[in-house]
């Protein structure tokens, strides 16, 4: 743990807390007044750990002042609990210390209110979902001033440092919430000290056994590790000195990766701690940018580098401003990660967004927060929101270029279509093909760092509904879903119009324009509503028609025509049904039906050819699959490696009259759990309901419907 954080953790009385704050910040008369007020306002209040409550806001202010010397931010940290926990209100703070501090305190109070309202009790099993909702609302609530987030992170850090005073269930809930909600924010704001500490503290409470194993290993090998570091640092200093560098102007730190980072690497690679290659790392700080590259050159000439592990974030910084050269080298049969940066870059890397605050002529300069505003999602699917946001906030990045040399930071694994949406929403919607390094490639081609990408577009949007799971960025996913939702609504609206016009085509052409019909989009989806609309139009037009026309309407009853798994409802005689070759709709896909004389042609609802026919107002009929429609699903479940577990799961599934299509049972030797791929059919189209049913008997790793014809 960082020495400063350790010092914070050791303080539990007012005198020591005030001394620590005085060491970190210049205490102006204004701050002294607020310190005195904070102590008075919280008089008589104590924390669960037993110390006076005022110790907490003073230490939060100490943490905040470690990252930023900005007076109003430190003042806000001191006052952050006053409105919620004392008799003083926001108007008092505004009148006493101004609207800037009051505005930030209000933002922090709103976050606490949202958390209190949205977070489920610790006894619930829905912690992750509710935390994701808290995450979304917290971002949106505090989006106008990023300083609110910085203070909240400092507040959460101190709470995590004193978490041992709470009961176990609350420790677990708060640790999980920290890992899901606050760590990604700290990562995106670039405050690595806070991010790493929060991760390790949460890791300690959520996975105590795994934490203990890593801790024991590090402590057991501490002496050997330090000796290894000393040799490598000594060798590195010698190389730099021989090449003309003044060691008095350079700092070299040795560091072991923090525990949670080690744990994640062990999980990703499936290795033990002693197999984590770059457990050992050093950081070299220099004065000038060019020296970073000179040192890199000398180290690569002396030590054998792992070129695949080289990253240059100086020439292409991360979106949060992070700049460092990363390289990994062999020395003395061991592997070391080396980070090279300037002292100024180090400040940005450690303090993140707080390092950007500067005041010139009274104007407040804040860093670009477009990434934060882009997370205001319109959908309310919490799991989807969390998954998408996690991908954007907490993943490795690549840097790609436009043909004009503009740089774009994208998550690792991004496709050319992700790049298109990053350039502009309309470029993504209208993209038809791409060129990567001047070579024509598919839009779903995965990009690599330093690729030059060019996108060719058309003058109309192209919905690609099944591609939302194939792109990486939340922006691309959101826009694809939004476009498809709009297209589906348009298709249902126009299909409803065409179906009603076809019903009355014998008597009144384009009847929908004469008689206003509400909710046209429901007509192709709900049979009863379709019949209701037909009946209402008939009542309106019968009185004004002659005997022949009335007779046609009276005798033009809707009849049901069944062909295998397809049902057509029509007042025309239908002899046959065929499936068009252009889109190959399969059983249970969403479909539309076109009347061609006495025949019916079936298309997938999202077929381009069908869309043109719908727009051309071709005659259409109400169609649906038979009631005994079966919906296909695929899942990966984790089962205990004990006799009869698979049989029990399949027996459970039989209650839903499910049909098993395929089972792939992966058995791992000496493993307690094993994984099983199962494909099956059920007479239920509700994916969430089916998943919940399965989860009663098995841990579901992956679950999705196979209904989309384009997957």
MIVO-529320 format. One record per residue (C-alpha): residue in three letters; x, y, z. Coordinates in pm, whole numbers, plus 50000, padded with zeros to 5 digits. Each point is the difference from the previous one (the first is absolute). Layout:
BEGIN
  type      x      y      z
   Ala      X      Y      Z
...
***
This chain:
BEGIN
  type      x      y      z
   Unk  50000  50000  50000
   Unk  50112  50357  49926
   Unk  50179  50150  50308
   Unk  49768  50301  50003
   Unk  49692  49773  50001
   Unk  50153  49797  50285
   Unk  50043  50324  50196
   Unk  49632  50086  49943
   Unk  49896  49654  50122
   Unk  50199  50038  50323
   Unk  49831  50328  50107
   Unk  49700  49969  50235
   Unk  49987  50326  50200
   Unk  49930  50365  49921
   Unk  50344  50140  50086
   Unk  50186  49760  49770
   Unk  49741  50048  49724
   Unk  50039  50379  50011
   Unk  50382  49971  49998
   Unk  49985  49775  49695
   Unk  49776  50247  49817
   Unk  50233  50286  50092
   Unk  50293  49804  49853
   Unk  49811  49941  49673
   Unk  49830  50335  49944
   Unk  50064  50370  50058
   Unk  49739  50082  50264
   Unk  49852  50336  49902
   Unk  49775  50194  50242
   Unk  49703  49872  49797
   Unk  50107  49634  50038
   Unk  50074  50049  50372
   Unk  49650  50139  50047
   Unk  49852  49697  49820
   Unk  50213  49755  50205
   Unk  49872  50160  50324
   Unk  49643  49995  49867
   Unk  50025  49633  49896
   Unk  50118  49897  50347
   Unk  49719  50200  50160
   Unk  49730  49874  49759
   Unk  50090  49636  50063
   Unk  50042  50049  50377
   Unk  49877  49694  50191
   Unk  49991  49776  49692
   Unk  50223  49691  49991
   Unk  50080  49750  49727
   Unk  49947  49625  50027
   Unk  50373  49968  50073
   Unk  49963  50225  50307
   Unk  50193  50316  49902
   Unk  49831  50345  49979
   Unk  49812  50034  49672
   Unk  50185  50319  49901
   Unk  50317  49790  49956
   Unk  49843  49858  49682
   Unk  49937  50326  49803
   Unk  50340  50138  50107
   Unk  50177  49687  49872
   Unk  49792  50006  49680
   Unk  50117  50360  49955
   Unk  50359  49884  50063
   Unk  49968  49738  49724
   Unk  49843  50255  49766
   Unk  50274  50254  50069
   Unk  50262  49734  49924
   Unk  49867  49996  49642
   Unk  49896  50363  49960
   Unk  50086  50317  50191
   Unk  49683  50169  49871
   Unk  49843  50177  50299
   Unk  49631  49949  49913
   Unk  50054  49628  49941
   Unk  50165  49958  50343
   Unk  49720  50206  50157
   Unk  49739  49777  49834
   Unk  50172  49690  50137
   Unk  49978  50148  50351
   Unk  49631  50083  49959
   Unk  49887  49697  49799
   Unk  49794  49840  50281
   Unk  49868  50316  50166
   Unk  49669  50028  49812
   Unk  49921  49630  50032
   Unk  50110  49940  50361
   Unk  49948  50332  50186
   Unk  49736  50271  50042
   Unk  50172  50240  49757
   Unk  49851  50033  49651
   Unk  50135  50084  49656
   Unk  49879  50361  50020
   Unk  50219  50053  50308
   Unk  50309  49868  49815
   Unk  49924  50214  49693
   Unk  49954  50313  50209
   Unk  50313  49933  50205
   Unk  50251  49874  49739
   Unk  49852  50059  49653
   Unk  49806  49818  49734
   Unk  50299  49806  49855
   Unk  50055  49804  50323
   Unk  49624  49974  50059
   Unk  49952  49860  49649
   Unk  50261  49728  50056
   Unk  49863  49911  50346
   Unk  49654  49976  49841
   Unk  50138  49761  49735
   Unk  50152  49777  50269
   Unk  49678  50004  50204
   Unk  49804  49896  49689
   Unk  50238  49708  49942
   Unk  49941  49881  50358
   Unk  49624  50036  49959
   Unk  50006  49804  49674
   Unk  50216  49729  50156
   Unk  49772  49973  50305
   Unk  49691  49980  49781
   Unk  50130  49768  49729
   Unk  50238  49764  50179
   Unk  49832  49677  50105
   Unk  50046  49866  50355
   Unk  50315  49801  50060
   Unk  49790  49686  50048
   Unk  49884  50016  49635
   Unk  50166  49809  49719
   Unk  49961  50291  49757
   Unk  50303  50200  50112
   Unk  50170  50029  49664
   Unk  49688  50115  49812
   Unk  49908  50264  50256
   Unk  50360  50120  50012
   Unk  49996  50041  49623
   Unk  49685  50210  50028
   Unk  50167  50207  50273
   Unk  50301  50037  49772
   Unk  49790  50135  49713
   Unk  49799  50240  50211
   Unk  50305  50118  50188
   Unk  50180  50088  49677
   Unk  49701  50187  49863
   Unk  49931  50179  50331
   Unk  50356  50131  50028
   Unk  50080  50046  49634
   Unk  50026  50381  50009
   Unk  50302  50013  50234
   Unk  50257  49721  50008
   Unk  50136  50130  50334
   Unk  49692  49844  50163
   Unk  50120  49660  49881
   Unk  50351  50062  50131
   Unk  49871  50085  50349
   Unk  49768  49698  49990
   Unk  50294  49775  49914
   Unk  50199  50142  50295
   Unk  49698  49942  50225
   Unk  49966  49640  49880
   Unk  50374  49942  50048
   Unk  49987  50101  50365
   Unk  49684  49793  50055
   Unk  50178  49697  49853
   Unk  50301  50061  50228
   Unk  49768  49978  50305
   Unk  49776  49722  49870
   Unk  50109  49751  50266
   Unk  49769  50175  50252
   Unk  49689  49880  49812
   Unk  49829  49656  50006
   Unk  50109  49748  49735
   Unk  49693  50028  49775
   Unk  50039  50378  49977
   Unk  50374  49966  49937
   Unk  49924  49771  49708
   Unk  49731  50222  49853
   Unk  50208  50319  50023
   Unk  50309  49823  49860
   Unk  49801  49867  49703
   Unk  49847  50341  49937
   Unk  50349  50153  50012
   Unk  50137  49758  49743
   Unk  49703  50039  49765
   Unk  49927  50371  50035
   Unk  50293  50202  50132
   Unk  50309  49820  49870
   Unk  49905  50051  49631
   Unk  49941  50371  50065
   Unk  50339  50038  50169
   Unk  50155  49814  49705
   Unk  49834  50224  49743
   Unk  50087  50316  50194
   Unk  50359  49874  49999
   Unk  50050  50010  50379
   Unk  50204  49681  50015
   Unk  50090  50022  50370
   Unk  49631  50004  50098
   Unk  49907  49738  49742
   Unk  50270  49753  50108
   Unk  49929  50046  50371
   Unk  49624  49961  49957
   Unk  50055  49685  49797
   Unk  50226  49840  50260
   Unk  49773  50094  50291
   Unk  49692  49862  49822
   Unk  50197  49689  49900
   Unk  50093  49943  50367
   Unk  49634  49983  50106
   Unk  49848  49823  49697
   Unk  50267  49732  49944
   Unk  50179  49970  50337
   Unk  50156  49659  49925
   Unk  50143  50109  49665
   Unk  50126  50323  50156
   Unk  50170  49806  50278
   Unk  50177  49767  49753
   Unk  50147  50293  49807
   Unk  50089  50186  50320
   Unk  50175  49694  50143
   Unk  50195  49947  49677
   Unk  50118  50363  49990
   Unk  50099  50001  50367
   Unk  50174  49663  49975
   Unk  50205  50113  49699
   Unk  50039  50363  50104
   Unk  50373  49977  50071
   Unk  50077  49815  49676
   Unk  49781  50240  49800
   Unk  50177  50304  50145
   Unk  50343  49854  49919
   Unk  49883  49932  49644
   Unk  49876  50358  49971
   Unk  50326  50138  50135
   Unk  50202  49813  49735
   Unk  49775  50114  49716
   Unk  49988  50363  50117
   Unk  50376  50003  50051
   Unk  50052  49860  49649
   Unk  49756  50255  49854
   Unk  50169  50293  50178
   Unk  50336  49884  49866
   Unk  49864  49993  49643
   Unk  49855  50351  50034
   Unk  50317  50142  50158
   Unk  50218  49850  49727
   Unk  49782  50175  49743
   Unk  50034  50345  50150
   Unk  49695  50029  50226
   Unk  50029  50191  50329
   Unk  49860  49761  50260
   Unk  49927  50293  50231
   Unk  49734  50114  49752
   Unk  49841  49655  49964
   Unk  49788  49801  50244
   Unk  49958  49621  49979
   Unk  49735  49825  50206
   Unk  49956  49628  50045
   Unk  49649  49872  50048
   Unk  49810  49674  50016
   Unk  49669  50000  49816
   Unk  49711  50057  50239
   Unk  49818  49690  50123
   Unk  49678  50027  49800
   Unk  50196  50055  49680
   Unk  50198  49681  50072
   Unk  49677  49812  50073
   Unk  49837  50112  49672
   Unk  50308  49895  49803
   Unk  49995  49659  50170
   Unk  49633  49959  49910
   Unk  50040  50115  49639
   Unk  50298  49777  49929
   Unk  49904  49712  50229
   Unk  50340  50000  50175
   Unk  50139  50002  50353
   Unk  50149  50313  50155
   Unk  50359  49887  49938
   Unk  49911  49976  49628
   Unk  49885  50361  49970
   Unk  50275  50124  49772
   Unk  50011  50373  50071
   Unk  49945  49985  50375
   Unk  50315  50213  50031
   Unk  49992  50353  49865
   Unk  50204  50319  50015
   Unk  49908  50356  49914
   Unk  50255  50249  49863
   Unk  49924  50373  50031
   Unk  50190  50256  49791
   Unk  49974  50373  49929
   Unk  49946  50013  49620
   Unk  49776  49810  49755
   Unk  50289  49916  49767
   Unk  50192  49836  50286
   Unk  49721  49740  50028
   Unk  50078  49881  49647
   Unk  50377  50017  50052
   Unk  49977  49784  50313
   Unk  49767  49757  49819
   Unk  50261  49963  49724
   Unk  50287  49934  50240
   Unk  49797  49745  50200
   Unk  49892  49813  49685
   Unk  50360  49987  49883
   Unk  50114  49856  50333
   Unk  49703  49778  50097
   Unk  49798  49777  49769
   Unk  49652  50157  49965
   Unk  49665  49825  49958
   Unk  49885  50204  49702
   Unk  49640  49880  50031
   Unk  49984  50168  50343
   Unk  50123  50342  49882
   Unk  49757  50296  50018
   Unk  50071  50365  49932
   Unk  49743  50215  50181
   Unk  50217  50312  49972
   Unk  49949  50057  49628
   Unk  49640  49871  50026
   Unk  49869  50082  50351
   Unk  49697  49829  50151
   Unk  49678  50198  50005
   Unk  50045  50087  50368
   Unk  50339  50160  49925
   Unk  50218  49706  50111
   Unk  50346  50004  49834
   Unk  50270  49737  50058
   Unk  50214  49761  49800
   Unk  49942  49637  50102
   Unk  50251  49733  49910
   Unk  50082  49654  50133
   Unk  50355  49863  49999
   Unk  50203  49693  50096
   Unk  50279  50035  50255
   Unk  50179  49724  50186
   Unk  49737  49738  49902
   Unk  49718  50215  50135
   Unk  49744  50225  49835
   Unk  49954  50363  50106
   Unk  49743  50256  49897
   Unk  50157  50343  49954
   Unk  49799  50323  49993
   Unk  50173  50316  49879
   Unk  49841  50344  50043
   Unk  50081  50360  50089
   Unk  49936  50146  50345
   Unk  49707  50197  49853
   Unk  49854  49684  49843
   Unk  50039  49826  50336
   Unk  49796  50271  50165
   Unk  49718  49951  49746
   Unk  50020  49621  50032
   Unk  49977  50008  50380
   Unk  49758  50289  50042
   Unk  49803  49958  49678
   Unk  49732  50255  49926
   Unk  50094  50203  50311
   Unk  50338  50083  49842
   Unk  49817  50191  49723
   Unk  49841  50266  50221
   Unk  50164  50334  49950
   Unk  49865  50348  50051
   Unk  50077  50281  49757
   Unk  49821  50335  50025
   Unk  49737  49837  50216
   Unk  49895  49753  49728
   Unk  49964  49641  50105
   Unk  50165  49765  49749
   Unk  49866  49646  50022
   Unk  50116  49706  49790
   Unk  49788  49864  49715
   Unk  49711  49805  50149
   Unk  49827  49887  49681
   Unk  50061  49638  50102
   Unk  49795  50063  50317
   Unk  49711  50164  49822
   Unk  49987  49720  49744
   Unk  49895  49762  50279
   Unk  49653  50153  50040
   Unk  49816  49697  49866
   Unk  49641  50014  49882
   Unk  49931  49631  50065
   Unk  49903  49869  50343
   Unk  50151  49655  49963
   Unk  50232  50007  50300
   Unk  50202  49688  49921
   Unk  50052  50126  49644
   Unk  50103  50342  50126
   Unk  50251  49857  50245
   Unk  50152  49760  49745
   Unk  50036  50274  49737
   Unk  50137  50258  50239
   Unk  50246  49757  50153
   Unk  50138  49926  49652
   Unk  50059  50371  49936
   Unk  50125  50103  50342
   Unk  50217  49713  50101
   Unk  50179  49841  49710
   Unk  50336  50024  49831
   Unk  50015  50250  49718
   Unk  50132  50013  49646
   Unk  50071  50313  49797
   Unk  49898  50015  49634
   Unk  50018  50278  49743
   Unk  49776  50158  49741
   Unk  50153  50059  49653
   Unk  50052  50364  50110
   Unk  50207  49895  50303
   Unk  49735  50058  50268
   Unk  50044  49757  50291
   Unk  49719  49794  50156
   Unk  50029  49807  50327
   Unk  49789  49685  49990
   Unk  49967  49696  50230
   Unk  50211  49698  49912
   Unk  49799  49779  49763
   Unk  49821  50288  49824
   Unk  49893  49959  49639
   Unk  50006  50233  49702
   Unk  49629  50067  50066
   Unk  50087  50113  50354
   Unk  50246  50243  49842
   Unk  49729  50124  49762
   Unk  49766  50078  50290
   Unk  50288  50165  50190
   Unk  50053  50237  49703
   Unk  49629  50093  49986
   Unk  49665  49829  50056
   Unk  49897  50055  49637
   Unk  50329  49849  49875
   Unk  49923  49685  50198
   Unk  49635  49981  49890
   Unk  50081  50054  49632
   Unk  50322  49793  49981
   Unk  50015  49740  49720
   Unk  50366  49901  49984
   Unk  50338  50086  50146
   Unk  50366  50014  49906
   Unk  50259  49911  50264
   Unk  50351  50110  49904
   Unk  49861  50050  49645
   Unk  49877  49638  49978
   Unk  49626  49939  49964
   Unk  49868  49808  50303
   Unk  49660  49906  50153
   Unk  49852  50252  50243
   Unk  50028  49752  50286
   Unk  50376  49958  49957
   Unk  50174  50033  50336
   Unk  50239  50296  50009
   Unk  50355  50009  50133
   Unk  50192  50294  50142
   Unk  50139  50236  49734
   Unk  49755  49884  49728
   Unk  49892  50272  49755
   Unk  49627  49960  49937
   Unk  49785  50151  49726
   Unk  49621  49954  49987
   Unk  49786  50016  49686
   Unk  49640  50112  50053
   Unk  49671  50028  49808
   Unk  49729  50265  50042
   Unk  49762  49781  50203
   Unk  50015  49814  50330
   Unk  50050  49621  49999
   Unk  49860  49814  50304
   Unk  50215  49704  50106
   Unk  49801  49866  50292
   Unk  50200  49686  50067
   Unk  50330  50191  50003
   Unk  49947  50166  50339
   Unk  50171  49705  50172
   Unk  50289  50003  49753
   Unk  50113  50358  50055
   Unk  50195  50101  50310
   Unk  49920  50359  50097
   Unk  49683  50099  50183
   Unk  49950  50284  49751
   Unk  49982  49758  49706
   Unk  49779  49754  50190
   Unk  49760  50273  50107
   Unk  49970  50156  49654
   Unk  49948  49663  49828
   Unk  49722  49910  50245
   Unk  49844  50345  49967
   Unk  50001  49985  49620
   Unk  49849  49650  50003
   Unk  49730  50101  50247
   Unk  49907  50293  49775
   Unk  50002  49780  49688
   Unk  49786  49729  50166
   Unk  49746  50259  50113
   Unk  49988  50148  49649
   Unk  49958  49656  49843
   Unk  49717  49906  50240
   Unk  49828  50334  49933
   Unk  50018  49964  49620
   Unk  49914  49628  50012
   Unk  49687  50082  50204
   Unk  49900  50256  49738
   Unk  50054  49754  49714
   Unk  49808  49717  50172
   Unk  49690  50217  50063
   Unk  50013  50148  49649
   Unk  50019  49646  49856
   Unk  49691  49890  50201
   Unk  49790  50284  49851
   Unk  50164  50006  49655
   Unk  49679  49864  49833
   Unk  49792  50297  50114
   Unk  50210  50304  50099
   Unk  50357  50051  49878
   Unk  50243  50125  50270
   Unk  49733  49989  50272
   Unk  50251  50102  50270
   Unk  50033  50352  49857
   Unk  49621  50046  50011
   Unk  49936  49856  50346
   Unk  50250  50084  50274
   Unk  50139  49686  50165
   Unk  50171  50019  50340
   Unk  50307  49788  50082
   Unk  50062  49860  49652
   Unk  50317  49829  50129
   Unk  49791  49764  50217
   Unk  49806  49857  49705
   Unk  50264  49751  49872
   Unk  50084  49894  50358
   Unk  49664  49946  50174
   Unk  49731  49796  49824
   Unk  49714  50131  50217
   Unk  50099  50359  49934
   Unk  50017  49932  49625
   Unk  49643  49862  50010
   Unk  49885  50291  50218
   Unk  50135  50259  49753
   Unk  49833  49818  49708
   Unk  49667  49995  50185
   Unk  50017  50374  50091
   Unk  50076  50102  49640
   Unk  49713  49783  49875
   Unk  49756  50174  50237
   Unk  50114  50342  49876
   Unk  49971  49928  49627
   Unk  49691  49775  49980
   Unk  49751  50286  50039
   Unk  50138  50192  49703
   Unk  50023  49709  49752
   Unk  49757  49844  49753
   Unk  49845  49654  50032
   Unk  50274  49831  49793
   Unk  50280  50156  50204
   Unk  49826  49915  50329
   Unk  49953  49642  49880
   Unk  50374  49978  49917
   Unk  50093  50120  50346
   Unk  49751  49771  50179
   Unk  50121  49695  49808
   Unk  50370  50094  50024
   Unk  50071  49816  50322
   Unk  50355  49941  50124
   Unk  50084  49631  49968
   Unk  50285  49799  50140
   Unk  50227  49809  49757
   Unk  50250  49752  50149
   Unk  50306  49880  49809
   Unk  50234  49776  50205
   Unk  50137  50232  50272
   Unk  49855  50315  49844
   Unk  49658  50163  50051
   Unk  49866  50268  49764
   Unk  49693  50213  50079
   Unk  49833  50140  49688
   Unk  49664  50083  49842
   Unk  50146  49878  49669
   Unk  50038  49637  49900
   Unk  50357  49878  50054
   Unk  50133  49685  49831
   Unk  50366  49983  50101
   Unk  50283  50153  50200
   Unk  50363  50028  49890
   Unk  50314  50138  50163
   Unk  50200  50244  49793
   Unk  50363  49907  49929
   Unk  50143  50344  50088
   Unk  49987  49978  50380
   Unk  49932  49633  50088
   Unk  49777  50058  50305
   Unk  50002  49705  50234
   Unk  49751  49872  50253
   Unk  49908  50262  50266
   Unk  50167  50295  49822
   Unk  49801  50323  49976
   Unk  49835  49994  49658
   Unk  49776  50193  49758
   Unk  49769  49863  49730
   Unk  49935  50142  49650
   Unk  49691  49909  49796
   Unk  50082  49896  49644
   Unk  49663  49896  49847
   Unk  49890  49688  50188
   Unk  50352  49938  50128
   Unk  50191  50142  50297
   Unk  50371  50081  50007
   Unk  50167  50004  50342
   Unk  50303  50219  50085
   Unk  50198  50069  50314
   Unk  49876  50327  50149
   Unk  50346  50162  49969
   Unk  50061  49884  49641
   Unk  50110  50286  49771
   Unk  49788  49873  49711
   Unk  49696  49976  50230
   Unk  50061  50358  50119
   Unk  49988  50128  49641
   Unk  49676  49808  49938
   Unk  49848  50140  50321
   Unk  50099  50355  49899
   Unk  49843  49940  49657
   Unk  49664  49925  50171
   Unk  49975  49647  49863
   Unk  49706  49793  50126
   Unk  50074  49829  50332
   Unk  49826  49752  50230
   Unk  50003  49921  50370
   Unk  50225  49701  50065
   Unk  50139  49814  50301
   Unk  50163  49675  50092
   Unk  49781  49730  50147
   Unk  49932  50006  50375
   Unk  50233  49709  50057
   Unk  50298  50213  49897
   Unk  50326  49889  50157
   Unk  50273  50253  50080
   Unk  50362  49892  49985
   Unk  50250  50087  50272
   Unk  50366  49935  50067
   Unk  50169  50016  50338
   Unk  50319  49919  50186
   Unk  49945  49883  50357
   Unk  50242  49915  50278
   Unk  49917  49682  50194
   Unk  50160  49846  50307
   Unk  50216  49703  49904
   Unk  49776  49751  50183
   Unk  49800  49705  49877
   Unk  49659  50072  49850
   Unk  50025  50384  49973
   Unk  49934  50007  49625
   Unk  49711  49753  50034
   Unk  49843  50218  50270
   Unk  50025  50309  49778
   Unk  49847  49824  49699
   Unk  49721  49861  50219
   Unk  49931  50355  50122
   Unk  49986  50128  49640
   Unk  49746  49731  49907
   Unk  49745  50178  50223
   Unk  49993  50274  49734
   Unk  49958  49739  49724
   Unk  50338  50094  49861
   Unk  50162  49806  49716
   Unk  50376  49943  50027
   Unk  50177  50053  49665
   Unk  50364  49960  50102
   Unk  50212  49950  50312
   Unk  50376  50050  50023
   Unk  50126  49903  50345
   Unk  50354  50124  50079
   Unk  50151  49793  50280
   Unk  50314  50133  50168
   Unk  50218  49769  50204
   Unk  50026  50083  50372
   Unk  49764  50297  49953
   Unk  49706  50055  50231
   Unk  49796  50166  49724
   Unk  49953  49914  49637
   Unk  49844  50180  49708
   Unk  49719  49884  49777
   Unk  49873  50145  49668
   Unk  49632  49925  49945
   Unk  49782  50091  49701
   Unk  49627  49953  50049
   Unk  49650  50106  49891
   Unk  49716  50124  50220
   Unk  49651  50132  49938
   Unk  50084  50331  50166
   Unk  50133  50311  49827
   Unk  50093  50186  50321
   Unk  50380  49968  50025
   Unk  50019  50139  50355
   Unk  49725  49770  50128
   Unk  50165  49691  49851
   Unk  50338  50100  50140
   Unk  49855  50050  50350
   Unk  49841  49656  49975
   Unk  50337  49841  49911
   Unk  50183  50190  50275
   Unk  49793  49821  50263
   Unk  50212  49690  49935
   Unk  50328  50120  49845
   Unk  50244  50290  49991
   Unk  49951  50159  49656
   Unk  50323  50134  49844
   Unk  49851  50100  49663
   Unk  49644  49996  49868
   Unk  49841  50128  49679
   Unk  49716  49942  49758
   Unk  50080  49869  49653
   Unk  49690  50152  49841
   Unk  50179  50264  49790
   Unk  50029  49873  49644
   Unk  50311  50211  49940
   Unk  50206  49862  50290
***
